[in-house]
Amino acid sequence: MPDENTTDHTHTDPDTSYSERSINTIEDLATFVRAMDQDEGIRIVGEVEGYKGGGFIFVAKSGDKYCLNICDRIYDPSRKAYQVGGNDSWYYFDNFEDAWNKLKTLLHNPLEAYAY
């Protein structure tokens, strides 16, 4: 489970009503991914070639499989915020190790990730 230094914050977009928890280190990200339940997810700013803005990476779990969804990360100047774009790719993995090996090659440095 993540350490108690991880900060909770409420997402302020008026179109959504969920809480996000900031994930500040690679070690915490690995812990969150390994321990995630099917009703949890992780949103990560990527550095993925071929995706606008480096892409967003969404991590989810379905049954015993891990799923990575990568899509464009588009800046909306009217909202002064990034939003999800198109260009979706989906990757499925049978175990944490395979999912983690792929995921860690896609991360932007410094890490910007949120559990929800």
C-alpha positions in Angstrom: 0.0 0.0 0.0 1.2 3.6 -0.7 2.9 5.5 2.1 1.2 8.0 4.3 3.1 10.9 2.7 1.1 10.6 -0.5 -1.2 13.6 -0.7 -5.0 13.5 -1.4 -6.5 16.3 -3.5 -9.9 16.7 -5.1 -10.0 17.1 -8.8 -11.4 20.6 -9.5 -12.8 20.2 -13.0 -16.6 21.0 -12.7 -17.4 18.3 -15.2 -16.1 15.5 -12.8 -16.7 14.6 -9.2 -13.9 12.2 -8.2 -10.9 12.4 -6.0 -7.4 11.8 -7.1 -4.3 11.0 -5.1 -1.0 12.2 -6.3 1.7 9.6 -6.8 5.1 11.2 -6.3 7.7 8.5 -6.9 8.4 5.6 -9.2 8.4 3.3 -6.2 5.0 4.5 -5.1 3.7 4.1 -8.7 4.9 0.5 -8.7 3.1 -0.1 -5.4 -0.1 1.4 -6.7 0.0 -0.6 -9.9 0.8 -3.9 -8.2 -2.0 -3.5 -5.5 -4.8 -2.0 -7.7 -8.3 -3.3 -7.6 -10.7 -3.4 -10.6 -12.5 -0.2 -9.5 -9.3 1.8 -9.4 -7.3 3.5 -12.1 -4.1 5.5 -12.6 -3.6 8.5 -14.9 0.0 9.3 -15.9 1.6 11.9 -18.1 3.6 10.1 -20.6 6.6 10.6 -22.8 5.4 8.4 -25.6 6.6 9.0 -29.2 3.8 9.5 -31.7 1.3 10.9 -29.1 0.5 14.6 -28.9 1.8 16.2 -25.7 3.6 12.9 -24.8 0.3 11.2 -24.3 -1.7 10.2 -21.3 -1.3 6.7 -20.0 -4.2 5.1 -18.1 -3.6 2.0 -16.1 -6.5 -0.3 -15.1 -7.0 -3.9 -14.1 -9.7 -6.2 -15.5 -9.9 -9.6 -13.9 -6.3 -10.7 -13.5 -5.0 -8.7 -16.5 -3.5 -5.3 -16.5 -4.5 -2.8 -19.2 -2.5 0.2 -20.4 -4.4 2.7 -22.5 -2.3 5.4 -24.2 -3.9 8.4 -25.9 -3.1 11.9 -27.0 -2.7 14.7 -24.4 -4.2 17.9 -25.9 -3.9 21.4 -24.4 -7.1 23.3 -24.3 -6.2 27.0 -24.1 -9.8 28.1 -23.1 -9.6 25.9 -20.0 -5.8 26.3 -19.6 -5.6 22.5 -19.0 -4.7 19.3 -20.8 -7.5 16.9 -21.8 -7.7 13.4 -23.3 -7.4 13.3 -27.1 -7.8 10.4 -29.5 -5.2 8.1 -31.0 -5.9 5.3 -28.5 -3.7 2.2 -28.2 -4.5 -0.6 -25.8 -2.0 -3.1 -24.3 -2.9 -6.0 -22.1 -0.6 -8.0 -19.8 -1.1 -11.2 -17.8 1.0 -10.1 -14.8 2.4 -7.1 -13.0 6.0 -7.6 -14.1 5.2 -7.5 -17.9 2.9 -4.5 -17.4 5.5 -2.7 -15.3 8.3 -3.4 -17.8 6.3 -1.7 -20.5 4.9 1.2 -18.4 8.3 2.3 -17.0 9.5 2.9 -20.6 6.7 5.4 -21.2 6.9 7.7 -18.2 7.6 11.4 -18.4 10.4 12.6 -16.1 9.6 14.1 -13.6 6.8 11.7 -12.8 3.2 13.1 -12.9 0.7 10.4 -11.9 -2.6 10.2 -10.1 -4.6 7.4 -8.6 -8.4 7.5 -8.7 
